[in-house]
Amino acid sequence: MERDELIRKMRGRVEQCRRLARSTTDQETATILHRMADEGEADIARLLLEEA
């Protein structure tokens, strides 16, 4: 159950990064936030693969 909670929180942070990226007018900041979200999604995928 701890892993499920961790993944839920990670998904929340990924979505927060994407929301912030959409709301900023600074392209460099948006790019960094999108990169952070992509890295977070990759981390989640690795965790889920370990589960299988």
mmCIF entry with sequence, helices, sheets and N, C-alpha, C, O atoms, coordinates in Angstrom:
data_MODEL
# 
_entry.id   MODEL 
# 
_entity.id                         1 
_entity.type                       polymer 
_entity.pdbx_number_of_molecules   1 
# 
_entity_poly.entity_id                      1 
_entity_poly.type                           'polypeptide(L)' 
_entity_poly.nstd_linkage                   no 
_entity_poly.nstd_monomer                   no 
_entity_poly.pdbx_seq_one_letter_code       MERDELIRKMRGRVEQCRRLARSTTDQETATILHRMADEGEADIARLLLEEA 
_entity_poly.pdbx_seq_one_letter_code_can   MERDELIRKMRGRVEQCRRLARSTTDQETATILHRMADEGEADIARLLLEEA 
_entity_poly.pdbx_strand_id                 A 
# 
loop_
_entity_poly_seq.entity_id 
_entity_poly_seq.num 
_entity_poly_seq.mon_id 
_entity_poly_seq.hetero 
1 1  MET n 
1 2  GLU n 
1 3  ARG n 
1 4  ASP n 
1 5  GLU n 
1 6  LEU n 
1 7  ILE n 
1 8  ARG n 
1 9  LYS n 
1 10 MET n 
1 11 ARG n 
1 12 GLY n 
1 13 ARG n 
1 14 VAL n 
1 15 GLU n 
1 16 GLN n 
1 17 CYS n 
1 18 ARG n 
1 19 ARG n 
1 20 LEU n 
1 21 ALA n 
1 22 ARG n 
1 23 SER n 
1 24 THR n 
1 25 THR n 
1 26 ASP n 
1 27 GLN n 
1 28 GLU n 
1 29 THR n 
1 30 ALA n 
1 31 THR n 
1 32 ILE n 
1 33 LEU n 
1 34 HIS n 
1 35 ARG n 
1 36 MET n 
1 37 ALA n 
1 38 ASP n 
1 39 GLU n 
1 40 GLY n 
1 41 GLU n 
1 42 ALA n 
1 43 ASP n 
1 44 ILE n 
1 45 ALA n 
1 46 ARG n 
1 47 LEU n 
1 48 LEU n 
1 49 LEU n 
1 50 GLU n 
1 51 GLU n 
1 52 ALA n 
# 
_struct_asym.id          A 
_struct_asym.entity_id   1 
# 
loop_
_struct_conf.conf_type_id 
_struct_conf.id 
_struct_conf.pdbx_PDB_helix_id 
_struct_conf.beg_label_comp_id 
_struct_conf.beg_label_asym_id 
_struct_conf.beg_label_seq_id 
_struct_conf.pdbx_beg_PDB_ins_code 
_struct_conf.end_label_comp_id 
_struct_conf.end_label_asym_id 
_struct_conf.end_label_seq_id 
_struct_conf.pdbx_end_PDB_ins_code 
_struct_conf.beg_auth_comp_id 
_struct_conf.beg_auth_asym_id 
_struct_conf.beg_auth_seq_id 
_struct_conf.end_auth_comp_id 
_struct_conf.end_auth_asym_id 
_struct_conf.end_auth_seq_id 
_struct_conf.pdbx_PDB_helix_class 
_struct_conf.details 
_struct_conf.pdbx_PDB_helix_length 
HELX_P HELX_P1 AA1 GLU A 2  ? SER A 23 ? GLU A 2  SER A 23 1 ? 22 
HELX_P HELX_P2 AA2 GLN A 27 ? GLU A 51 ? GLN A 27 GLU A 51 1 ? 25 
# 
_struct_conf_type.id          HELX_P 
_struct_conf_type.criteria    ? 
_struct_conf_type.reference   ? 
# 
loop_
_atom_site.group_PDB 
_atom_site.id 
_atom_site.type_symbol 
_atom_site.label_atom_id 
_atom_site.label_alt_id 
_atom_site.label_comp_id 
_atom_site.label_asym_id 
_atom_site.label_entity_id 
_atom_site.label_seq_id 
_atom_site.pdbx_PDB_ins_code 
_atom_site.Cartn_x 
_atom_site.Cartn_y 
_atom_site.Cartn_z 
_atom_site.occupancy 
_atom_site.B_iso_or_equiv 
_atom_site.pdbx_formal_charge 
_atom_site.auth_seq_id 
_atom_site.auth_comp_id 
_atom_site.auth_asym_id 
_atom_site.auth_atom_id 
_atom_site.pdbx_PDB_model_num 
ATOM 1   N N  . MET A 1 1  ? 0.821  -1.206 0.000   1.00 0.00 ? 1  MET A N  1 
ATOM 2   C CA . MET A 1 1  ? 0.000  0.000  0.000   1.00 0.00 ? 1  MET A CA 1 
ATOM 3   C C  . MET A 1 1  ? 0.857  1.260  0.000   1.00 0.00 ? 1  MET A C  1 
ATOM 4   O O  . MET A 1 1  ? 0.457  2.281  -0.559  1.00 0.00 ? 1  MET A O  1 
ATOM 5   N N  . GLU A 1 2  ? 2.013  1.199  0.611   1.00 0.00 ? 2  GLU A N  1 
ATOM 6   C CA . GLU A 1 2  ? 2.882  2.377  0.621   1.00 0.00 ? 2  GLU A CA 1 
ATOM 7   C C  . GLU A 1 2  ? 3.271  2.779  -0.795  1.00 0.00 ? 2  GLU A C  1 
ATOM 8   O O  . GLU A 1 2  ? 3.318  3.967  -1.117  1.00 0.00 ? 2  GLU A O  1 
ATOM 9   N N  . ARG A 1 3  ? 3.550  1.790  -1.641  1.00 0.00 ? 3  ARG A N  1 
ATOM 10  C CA . ARG A 1 3  ? 3.930  2.094  -3.020  1.00 0.00 ? 3  ARG A CA 1 
ATOM 11  C C  . ARG A 1 3  ? 2.777  2.775  -3.752  1.00 0.00 ? 3  ARG A C  1 
ATOM 12  O O  . ARG A 1 3  ? 3.000  3.713  -4.518  1.00 0.00 ? 3  ARG A O  1 
ATOM 13  N N  . ASP A 1 4  ? 1.550  2.314  -3.525  1.00 0.00 ? 4  ASP A N  1 
ATOM 14  C CA . ASP A 1 4  ? 0.392  2.933  -4.168  1.00 0.00 ? 4  ASP A CA 1 
ATOM 15  C C  . ASP A 1 4  ? 0.257  4.400  -3.757  1.00 0.00 ? 4  ASP A C  1 
ATOM 16  O O  . ASP A 1 4  ? -0.035 5.264  -4.584  1.00 0.00 ? 4  ASP A O  1 
ATOM 17  N N  . GLU A 1 5  ? 0.473  4.664  -2.483  1.00 0.00 ? 5  GLU A N  1 
ATOM 18  C CA . GLU A 1 5  ? 0.391  6.042  -1.978  1.00 0.00 ? 5  GLU A CA 1 
ATOM 19  C C  . GLU A 1 5  ? 1.503  6.900  -2.592  1.00 0.00 ? 5  GLU A C  1 
ATOM 20  O O  . GLU A 1 5  ? 1.271  8.049  -2.967  1.00 0.00 ? 5  GLU A O  1 
ATOM 21  N N  . LEU A 1 6  ? 2.694  6.343  -2.689  1.00 0.00 ? 6  LEU A N  1 
ATOM 22  C CA . LEU A 1 6  ? 3.818  7.054  -3.302  1.00 0.00 ? 6  LEU A CA 1 
ATOM 23  C C  . LEU A 1 6  ? 3.513  7.390  -4.754  1.00 0.00 ? 6  LEU A C  1 
ATOM 24  O O  . LEU A 1 6  ? 3.740  8.516  -5.194  1.00 0.00 ? 6  LEU A O  1 
ATOM 25  N N  . ILE A 1 7  ? 3.009  6.432  -5.486  1.00 0.00 ? 7  ILE A N  1 
ATOM 26  C CA . ILE A 1 7  ? 2.674  6.655  -6.895  1.00 0.00 ? 7  ILE A CA 1 
ATOM 27  C C  . ILE A 1 7  ? 1.572  7.696  -7.027  1.00 0.00 ? 7  ILE A C  1 
ATOM 28  O O  . ILE A 1 7  ? 1.624  8.541  -7.920  1.00 0.00 ? 7  ILE A O  1 
ATOM 29  N N  . ARG A 1 8  ? 0.581  7.645  -6.153  1.00 0.00 ? 8  ARG A N  1 
ATOM 30  C CA . ARG A 1 8  ? -0.497 8.645  -6.195  1.00 0.00 ? 8  ARG A CA 1 
ATOM 31  C C  . ARG A 1 8  ? 0.059  10.052 -5.986  1.00 0.00 ? 8  ARG A C  1 
ATOM 32  O O  . ARG A 1 8  ? -0.316 10.990 -6.690  1.00 0.00 ? 8  ARG A O  1 
ATOM 33  N N  . LYS A 1 9  ? 0.952  10.185 -5.017  1.00 0.00 ? 9  LYS A N  1 
ATOM 34  C CA . LYS A 1 9  ? 1.553  11.494 -4.751  1.00 0.00 ? 9  LYS A CA 1 
ATOM 35  C C  . LYS A 1 9  ? 2.430  11.943 -5.911  1.00 0.00 ? 9  LYS A C  1 
ATOM 36  O O  . LYS A 1 9  ? 2.431  13.121 -6.268  1.00 0.00 ? 9  LYS A O  1 
ATOM 37  N N  . MET A 1 10 ? 3.166  11.026 -6.495  1.00 0.00 ? 10 MET A N  1 
ATOM 38  C CA . MET A 1 10 ? 4.011  11.370 -7.642  1.00 0.00 ? 10 MET A CA 1 
ATOM 39  C C  . MET A 1 10 ? 3.161  11.836 -8.817  1.00 0.00 ? 10 MET A C  1 
ATOM 40  O O  . MET A 1 10 ? 3.508  12.804 -9.494  1.00 0.00 ? 10 MET A O  1 
ATOM 41  N N  . ARG A 1 11 ? 2.053  11.151 -9.057  1.00 0.00 ? 11 ARG A N  1 
ATOM 42  C CA . ARG A 1 11 ? 1.148  11.566 -10.145 1.00 0.00 ? 11 ARG A CA 1 
ATOM 43  C C  . ARG A 1 11 ? 0.585  12.958 -9.883  1.00 0.00 ? 11 ARG A C  1 
ATOM 44  O O  . ARG A 1 11 ? 0.411  13.750 -10.809 1.00 0.00 ? 11 ARG A O  1 
ATOM 45  N N  . GLY A 1 12 ? 0.303  13.248 -8.631  1.00 0.00 ? 12 GLY A N  1 
ATOM 46  C CA . GLY A 1 12 ? -0.177 14.579 -8.282  1.00 0.00 ? 12 GLY A CA 1 
ATOM 47  C C  . GLY A 1 12 ? 0.860  15.651 -8.586  1.00 0.00 ? 12 GLY A C  1 
ATOM 48  O O  . GLY A 1 12 ? 0.524  16.722 -9.091  1.00 0.00 ? 12 GLY A O  1 
ATOM 49  N N  . ARG A 1 13 ? 2.119  15.359 -8.278  1.00 0.00 ? 13 ARG A N  1 
ATOM 50  C CA . ARG A 1 13 ? 3.186  16.326 -8.566  1.00 0.00 ? 13 ARG A CA 1 
ATOM 51  C C  . ARG A 1 13 ? 3.404  16.488 -10.069 1.00 0.00 ? 13 ARG A C  1 
ATOM 52  O O  . ARG A 1 13 ? 3.674  17.589 -10.549 1.00 0.00 ? 13 ARG A O  1 
ATOM 53  N N  . VAL A 1 14 ? 3.285  15.379 -10.808 1.00 0.00 ? 14 VAL A N  1 
ATOM 54  C CA . VAL A 1 14 ? 3.402  15.451 -12.267 1.00 0.00 ? 14 VAL A CA 1 
ATOM 55  C C  . VAL A 1 14 ? 2.318  16.371 -12.818 1.00 0.00 ? 14 VAL A C  1 
ATOM 56  O O  . VAL A 1 14 ? 2.597  17.249 -13.634 1.00 0.00 ? 14 VAL A O  1 
ATOM 57  N N  . GLU A 1 15 ? 1.093  16.170 -12.372 1.00 0.00 ? 15 GLU A N  1 
ATOM 58  C CA . GLU A 1 15 ? -0.012 17.008 -12.849 1.00 0.00 ? 15 GLU A CA 1 
ATOM 59  C C  . GLU A 1 15 ? 0.172  18.461 -12.430 1.00 0.00 ? 15 GLU A C  1 
ATOM 60  O O  . GLU A 1 15 ? -0.152 19.370 -13.195 1.00 0.00 ? 15 GLU A O  1 
ATOM 61  N N  . GLN A 1 16 ? 0.680  18.687 -11.244 1.00 0.00 ? 16 GLN A N  1 
ATOM 62  C CA . GLN A 1 16 ? 0.933  20.049 -10.797 1.00 0.00 ? 16 GLN A CA 1 
ATOM 63  C C  . GLN A 1 16 ? 1.966  20.728 -11.698 1.00 0.00 ? 16 GLN A C  1 
ATOM 64  O O  . GLN A 1 16 ? 1.807  21.896 -12.053 1.00 0.00 ? 16 GLN A O  1 
ATOM 65  N N  . CYS A 1 17 ? 3.009  20.010 -12.063 1.00 0.00 ? 17 CYS A N  1 
ATOM 66  C CA . CYS A 1 17 ? 4.012  20.568 -12.975 1.00 0.00 ? 17 CYS A CA 1 
ATOM 67  C C  . CYS A 1 17 ? 3.376  20.938 -14.306 1.00 0.00 ? 17 CYS A C  1 
ATOM 68  O O  . CYS A 1 17 ? 3.659  21.999 -14.863 1.00 0.00 ? 17 CYS A O  1 
ATOM 69  N N  . ARG A 1 18 ? 2.521  20.066 -14.812 1.00 0.00 ? 18 ARG A N  1 
ATOM 70  C CA . ARG A 1 18 ? 1.866  20.347 -16.104 1.00 0.00 ? 18 ARG A CA 1 
ATOM 71  C C  . ARG A 1 18 ? 0.928  21.561 -16.006 1.00 0.00 ? 18 ARG A C  1 
ATOM 72  O O  . ARG A 1 18 ? 0.877  22.386 -16.917 1.00 0.00 ? 18 ARG A O  1 
ATOM 73  N N  . ARG A 1 19 ? 0.192  21.660 -14.901 1.00 0.00 ? 19 ARG A N  1 
ATOM 74  C CA . ARG A 1 19 ? -0.688 22.829 -14.716 1.00 0.00 ? 19 ARG A CA 1 
ATOM 75  C C  . ARG A 1 19 ? 0.131  24.115 -14.652 1.00 0.00 ? 19 ARG A C  1 
ATOM 76  O O  . ARG A 1 19 ? -0.219 25.114 -15.281 1.00 0.00 ? 19 ARG A O  1 
ATOM 77  N N  . LEU A 1 20 ? 1.220  24.086 -13.890 1.00 0.00 ? 20 LEU A N  1 
ATOM 78  C CA . LEU A 1 20 ? 2.065  25.270 -13.785 1.00 0.00 ? 20 LEU A CA 1 
ATOM 79  C C  . LEU A 1 20 ? 2.673  25.632 -15.133 1.00 0.00 ? 20 LEU A C  1 
ATOM 80  O O  . LEU A 1 20 ? 2.778  26.809 -15.475 1.00 0.00 ? 20 LEU A O  1 
ATOM 81  N N  . ALA A 1 21 ? 3.068  24.627 -15.890 1.00 0.00 ? 21 ALA A N  1 
ATOM 82  C CA . ALA A 1 21 ? 3.638  24.884 -17.215 1.00 0.00 ? 21 ALA A CA 1 
ATOM 83  C C  . ALA A 1 21 ? 2.618  25.565 -18.120 1.00 0.00 ? 21 ALA A C  1 
ATOM 84  O O  . ALA A 1 21 ? 2.965  26.461 -18.891 1.00 0.00 ? 21 ALA A O  1 
ATOM 85  N N  . ARG A 1 22 ? 1.362  25.141 -18.025 1.00 0.00 ? 22 ARG A N  1 
ATOM 86  C CA . ARG A 1 22 ? 0.316  25.771 -18.854 1.00 0.00 ? 22 ARG A CA 1 
ATOM 87  C C  . ARG A 1 22 ? 0.026  27.203 -18.416 1.00 0.00 ? 22 ARG A C  1 
ATOM 88  O O  . ARG A 1 22 ? -0.377 28.035 -19.229 1.00 0.00 ? 22 ARG A O  1 
ATOM 89  N N  . SER A 1 23 ? 0.229  27.487 -17.137 1.00 0.00 ? 23 SER A N  1 
ATOM 90  C CA . SER A 1 23 ? -0.172 28.801 -16.634 1.00 0.00 ? 23 SER A CA 1 
ATOM 91  C C  . SER A 1 23 ? 0.928  29.855 -16.721 1.00 0.00 ? 23 SER A C  1 
ATOM 92  O O  . SER A 1 23 ? 0.646  31.046 -16.592 1.00 0.00 ? 23 SER A O  1 
ATOM 93  N N  . THR A 1 24 ? 2.165  29.440 -16.936 1.00 0.00 ? 24 THR A N  1 
ATOM 94  C CA . THR A 1 24 ? 3.247  30.421 -16.965 1.00 0.00 ? 24 THR A CA 1 
ATOM 95  C C  . THR A 1 24 ? 3.391  31.028 -18.360 1.00 0.00 ? 24 THR A C  1 
ATOM 96  O O  . THR A 1 24 ? 3.083  30.394 -19.369 1.00 0.00 ? 24 THR A O  1 
ATOM 97  N N  . THR A 1 25 ? 3.853  32.239 -18.386 1.00 0.00 ? 25 THR A N  1 
ATOM 98  C CA . THR A 1 25 ? 4.116  32.894 -19.670 1.00 0.00 ? 25 THR A CA 1 
ATOM 99  C C  . THR A 1 25 ? 5.601  32.820 -20.032 1.00 0.00 ? 25 THR A C  1 
ATOM 100 O O  . THR A 1 25 ? 6.001  33.237 -21.119 1.00 0.00 ? 25 THR A O  1 
ATOM 101 N N  . ASP A 1 26 ? 6.404  32.294 -19.126 1.00 0.00 ? 26 ASP A N  1 
ATOM 102 C CA . ASP A 1 26 ? 7.840  32.170 -19.369 1.00 0.00 ? 26 ASP A CA 1 
ATOM 103 C C  . ASP A 1 26 ? 8.129  30.815 -20.011 1.00 0.00 ? 26 ASP A C  1 
ATOM 104 O O  . ASP A 1 26 ? 7.940  29.776 -19.377 1.00 0.00 ? 26 ASP A O  1 
ATOM 105 N N  . GLN A 1 27 ? 8.581  30.819 -21.249 1.00 0.00 ? 27 GLN A N  1 
ATOM 106 C CA . GLN A 1 27 ? 8.782  29.584 -21.993 1.00 0.00 ? 27 GLN A CA 1 
ATOM 107 C C  . GLN A 1 27 ? 9.854  28.694 -21.369 1.00 0.00 ? 27 GLN A C  1 
ATOM 108 O O  . GLN A 1 27 ? 9.711  27.471 -21.365 1.00 0.00 ? 27 GLN A O  1 
ATOM 109 N N  . GLU A 1 28 ? 10.904 29.278 -20.851 1.00 0.00 ? 28 GLU A N  1 
ATOM 110 C CA . GLU A 1 28 ? 11.961 28.476 -20.219 1.00 0.00 ? 28 GLU A CA 1 
ATOM 111 C C  . GLU A 1 28 ? 11.418 27.731 -18.990 1.00 0.00 ? 28 GLU A C  1 
ATOM 112 O O  . GLU A 1 28 ? 11.715 26.554 -18.783 1.00 0.00 ? 28 GLU A O  1 
ATOM 113 N N  . THR A 1 29 ? 10.633 28.424 -18.196 1.00 0.00 ? 29 THR A N  1 
ATOM 114 C CA . THR A 1 29 ? 10.023 27.800 -17.020 1.00 0.00 ? 29 THR A CA 1 
ATOM 115 C C  . THR A 1 29 ? 9.087  26.681 -17.451 1.00 0.00 ? 29 THR A C  1 
ATOM 116 O O  . THR A 1 29 ? 9.097  25.603 -16.858 1.00 0.00 ? 29 THR A O  1 
ATOM 117 N N  . ALA A 1 30 ? 8.281  26.925 -18.474 1.00 0.00 ? 30 ALA A N  1 
ATOM 118 C CA . ALA A 1 30 ? 7.351  25.907 -18.969 1.00 0.00 ? 30 ALA A CA 1 
ATOM 119 C C  . ALA A 1 30 ? 8.107  24.677 -19.459 1.00 0.00 ? 30 ALA A C  1 
ATOM 120 O O  . ALA A 1 30 ? 7.692  23.548 -19.196 1.00 0.00 ? 30 ALA A O  1 
ATOM 121 N N  . THR A 1 31 ? 9.201  24.886 -20.161 1.00 0.00 ? 31 THR A N  1 
ATOM 122 C CA . THR A 1 31 ? 10.007 23.770 -20.658 1.00 0.00 ? 31 THR A CA 1 
ATOM 123 C C  . THR A 1 31 ? 10.559 22.934 -19.510 1.00 0.00 ? 31 THR A C  1 
ATOM 124 O O  . THR A 1 31 ? 10.523 21.704 -19.551 1.00 0.00 ? 31 THR A O  1 
ATOM 125 N N  . ILE A 1 32 ? 11.068 23.610 -18.489 1.00 0.00 ? 32 ILE A N  1 
ATOM 126 C CA . ILE A 1 32 ? 11.608 22.901 -17.324 1.00 0.00 ? 32 ILE A CA 1 
ATOM 127 C C  . ILE A 1 32 ? 10.511 22.120 -16.617 1.00 0.00 ? 32 ILE A C  1 
ATOM 128 O O  . ILE A 1 32 ? 10.721 20.971 -16.226 1.00 0.00 ? 32 ILE A O  1 
ATOM 129 N N  . LEU A 1 33 ? 9.350  22.726 -16.451 1.00 0.00 ? 33 LEU A N  1 
ATOM 130 C CA . LEU A 1 33 ? 8.236  22.045 -15.783 1.00 0.00 ? 33 LEU A CA 1 
ATOM 131 C C  . LEU A 1 33 ? 7.766  20.829 -16.582 1.00 0.00 ? 33 LEU A C  1 
ATOM 132 O O  . LEU A 1 33 ? 7.455  19.789 -16.001 1.00 0.00 ? 33 LEU A O  1 
ATOM 133 N N  . HIS A 1 34 ? 7.715  20.951 -17.899 1.00 0.00 ? 34 HIS A N  1 
ATOM 134 C CA . HIS A 1 34 ? 7.339  19.807 -18.737 1.00 0.00 ? 34 HIS A CA 1 
ATOM 135 C C  . HIS A 1 34 ? 8.382  18.688 -18.611 1.00 0.00 ? 34 HIS A C  1 
ATOM 136 O O  . HIS A 1 34 ? 8.027  17.511 -18.556 1.00 0.00 ? 34 HIS A O  1 
ATOM 137 N N  . ARG A 1 35 ? 9.642  19.050 -18.566 1.00 0.00 ? 35 ARG A N  1 
ATOM 138 C CA . ARG A 1 35 ? 10.706 18.058 -18.409 1.00 0.00 ? 35 ARG A CA 1 
ATOM 139 C C  . ARG A 1 35 ? 10.570 17.348 -17.052 1.00 0.00 ? 35 ARG A C  1 
ATOM 140 O O  . ARG A 1 35 ? 10.705 16.127 -16.964 1.00 0.00 ? 35 ARG A O  1 
ATOM 141 N N  . MET A 1 36 ? 10.304 18.120 -16.012 1.00 0.00 ? 36 MET A N  1 
ATOM 142 C CA . MET A 1 36 ? 10.112 17.517 -14.685 1.00 0.00 ? 36 MET A CA 1 
ATOM 143 C C  . MET A 1 36 ? 8.941  16.539 -14.704 1.00 0.00 ? 36 MET A C  1 
ATOM 144 O O  . MET A 1 36 ? 9.032  15.454 -14.131 1.00 0.00 ? 36 MET A O  1 
ATOM 145 N N  . ALA A 1 37 ? 7.846  16.913 -15.355 1.00 0.00 ? 37 ALA A N  1 
ATOM 146 C CA . ALA A 1 37 ? 6.676  16.040 -15.432 1.00 0.00 ? 37 ALA A CA 1 
ATOM 147 C C  . ALA A 1 37 ? 7.013  14.768 -16.207 1.00 0.00 ? 37 ALA A C  1 
ATOM 148 O O  . ALA A 1 37 ? 6.625  13.673 -15.801 1.00 0.00 ? 37 ALA A O  1 
ATOM 149 N N  . ASP A 1 38 ? 7.723  14.908 -17.307 1.00 0.00 ? 38 ASP A N  1 
ATOM 150 C CA . ASP A 1 38 ? 8.111  13.736 -18.091 1.00 0.00 ? 38 ASP A CA 1 
ATOM 151 C C  . ASP A 1 38 ? 9.006  12.802 -17.282 1.00 0.00 ? 38 ASP A C  1 
ATOM 152 O O  . ASP A 1 38 ? 8.847  11.583 -17.340 1.00 0.00 ? 38 ASP A O  1 
ATOM 153 N N  . GLU A 1 39 ? 9.940  13.368 -16.532 1.00 0.00 ? 39 GLU A N  1 
ATOM 154 C CA . GLU A 1 39 ? 10.821 12.551 -15.699 1.00 0.00 ? 39 GLU A CA 1 
ATOM 155 C C  . GLU A 1 39 ? 10.025 11.856 -14.595 1.00 0.00 ? 39 GLU A C  1 
ATOM 156 O O  . GLU A 1 39 ? 10.291 10.699 -14.270 1.00 0.00 ? 39 GLU A O  1 
ATOM 157 N N  . GLY A 1 40 ? 9.057  12.555 -14.023 1.00 0.00 ? 40 GLY A N  1 
ATOM 158 C CA . GLY A 1 40 ? 8.208  11.954 -13.004 1.00 0.00 ? 40 GLY A CA 1 
ATOM 159 C C  . GLY A 1 40 ? 7.409  10.791 -13.557 1.00 0.00 ? 40 GLY A C  1 
ATOM 160 O O  . GLY A 1 40 ? 7.283  9.757  -12.902 1.00 0.00 ? 40 GLY A O  1 
ATOM 161 N N  . GLU A 1 41 ? 6.867  10.950 -14.758 1.00 0.00 ? 41 GLU A N  1 
ATOM 162 C CA . GLU A 1 41 ? 6.117  9.871  -15.383 1.00 0.00 ? 41 GLU A CA 1 
ATOM 163 C C  . GLU A 1 41 ? 7.025  8.671  -15.666 1.00 0.00 ? 41 GLU A C  1 
ATOM 164 O O  . GLU A 1 41 ? 6.607  7.523  -15.511 1.00 0.00 ? 41 GLU A O  1 
ATOM 165 N N  . ALA A 1 42 ? 8.258  8.934  -16.078 1.00 0.00 ? 42 ALA A N  1 
ATOM 166 C CA . ALA A 1 42 ? 9.207  7.847  -16.317 1.00 0.00 ? 42 ALA A CA 1 
ATOM 167 C C  . ALA A 1 42 ? 9.525  7.116  -15.015 1.00 0.00 ? 42 ALA A C  1 
ATOM 168 O O  . ALA A 1 42 ? 9.637  5.890  -15.002 1.00 0.00 ? 42 ALA A O  1 
ATOM 169 N N  . ASP A 1 43 ? 9.669  7.861  -13.925 1.00 0.00 ? 43 ASP A N  1 
ATOM 170 C CA . ASP A 1 43 ? 9.925  7.238  -12.622 1.00 0.00 ? 43 ASP A CA 1 
ATOM 171 C C  . ASP A 1 43 ? 8.743  6.359  -12.206 1.00 0.00 ? 43 ASP A C  1 
ATOM 172 O O  . ASP A 1 43 ? 8.936  5.259  -11.689 1.00 0.00 ? 43 ASP A O  1 
ATOM 173 N N  . ILE A 1 44 ? 7.534  6.842  -12.432 1.00 0.00 ? 44 ILE A N  1 
ATOM 174 C CA . ILE A 1 44 ? 6.338  6.061  -12.103 1.00 0.00 ? 44 ILE A CA 1 
ATOM 175 C C  . ILE A 1 44 ? 6.319  4.773  -12.924 1.00 0.00 ? 44 ILE A C  1 
ATOM 176 O O  . ILE A 1 44 ? 6.045  3.697  -12.391 1.00 0.00 ? 44 ILE A O  1 
ATOM 177 N N  . ALA A 1 45 ? 6.605  4.881  -14.205 1.00 0.00 ? 45 ALA A N  1 
ATOM 178 C CA . ALA A 1 45 ? 6.618  3.697  -15.068 1.00 0.00 ? 45 ALA A CA 1 
ATOM 179 C C  . ALA A 1 45 ? 7.638  2.671  -14.572 1.00 0.00 ? 45 ALA A C  1 
ATOM 180 O O  . ALA A 1 45 ? 7.350  1.474  -14.569 1.00 0.00 ? 45 ALA A O  1 
ATOM 181 N N  . ARG A 1 46 ? 8.813  3.115  -14.158 1.00 0.00 ? 46 ARG A N  1 
ATOM 182 C CA . ARG A 1 46 ? 9.824  2.193  -13.628 1.00 0.00 ? 46 ARG A CA 1 
ATOM 183 C C  . ARG A 1 46 ? 9.325  1.505  -12.369 1.00 0.00 ? 46 ARG A C  1 
ATOM 184 O O  . ARG A 1 46 ? 9.522  0.301  -12.203 1.00 0.00 ? 46 ARG A O  1 
ATOM 185 N N  . LEU A 1 47 ? 8.681  2.255  -11.476 1.00 0.00 ? 47 LEU A N  1 
ATOM 186 C CA . LEU A 1 47 ? 8.138  1.659  -10.261 1.00 0.00 ? 47 LEU A CA 1 
ATOM 187 C C  . LEU A 1 47 ? 7.083  0.594  -10.586 1.00 0.00 ? 47 LEU A C  1 
ATOM 188 O O  . LEU A 1 47 ? 7.044  -0.471 -9.971  1.00 0.00 ? 47 LEU A O  1 
ATOM 189 N N  . LEU A 1 48 ? 6.250  0.903  -11.545 1.00 0.00 ? 48 LEU A N  1 
ATOM 190 C CA . LEU A 1 48 ? 5.191  -0.049 -11.921 1.00 0.00 ? 48 LEU A CA 1 
ATOM 191 C C  . LEU A 1 48 ? 5.777  -1.284 -12.571 1.00 0.00 ? 48 LEU A C  1 
ATOM 192 O O  . LEU A 1 48 ? 5.256  -2.380 -12.369 1.00 0.00 ? 48 LEU A O  1 
ATOM 193 N N  . LEU A 1 49 ? 6.846  -1.147 -13.346 1.00 0.00 ? 49 LEU A N  1 
ATOM 194 C CA . LEU A 1 49 ? 7.506  -2.303 -13.959 1.00 0.00 ? 49 LEU A CA 1 
ATOM 195 C C  . LEU A 1 49 ? 8.124  -3.211 -12.892 1.00 0.00 ? 49 LEU A C  1 
ATOM 196 O O  . LEU A 1 49 ? 8.100  -4.435 -13.015 1.00 0.00 ? 49 LEU A O  1 
ATOM 197 N N  . GLU A 1 50 ? 8.672  -2.598 -11.853 1.00 0.00 ? 50 GLU A N  1 
ATOM 198 C CA . GLU A 1 50 ? 9.264  -3.384 -10.755 1.00 0.00 ? 50 GLU A CA 1 
ATOM 199 C C  . GLU A 1 50 ? 8.196  -4.219 -10.073 1.00 0.00 ? 50 GLU A C  1 
ATOM 200 O O  . GLU A 1 50 ? 8.476  -5.303 -9.562  1.00 0.00 ? 50 GLU A O  1 
ATOM 201 N N  . GLU A 1 51 ? 6.974  -3.714 -10.067 1.00 0.00 ? 51 GLU A N  1 
ATOM 202 C CA . GLU A 1 51 ? 5.852  -4.382 -9.423  1.00 0.00 ? 51 GLU A CA 1 
ATOM 203 C C  . GLU A 1 51 ? 5.460  -5.646 -10.185 1.00 0.00 ? 51 GLU A C  1 
ATOM 204 O O  . GLU A 1 51 ? 5.043  -6.637 -9.586  1.00 0.00 ? 51 GLU A O  1 
ATOM 205 N N  . ALA A 1 52 ? 5.595  -5.602 -11.490 1.00 0.00 ? 52 ALA A N  1 
ATOM 206 C CA . ALA A 1 52 ? 5.119  -6.709 -12.352 1.00 0.00 ? 52 ALA A CA 1 
ATOM 207 C C  . ALA A 1 52 ? 5.979  -7.957 -12.250 1.00 0.00 ? 52 ALA A C  1 
ATOM 208 O O  . ALA A 1 52 ? 5.699  -8.956 -12.913 1.00 0.00 ? 52 ALA A O  1 
# 
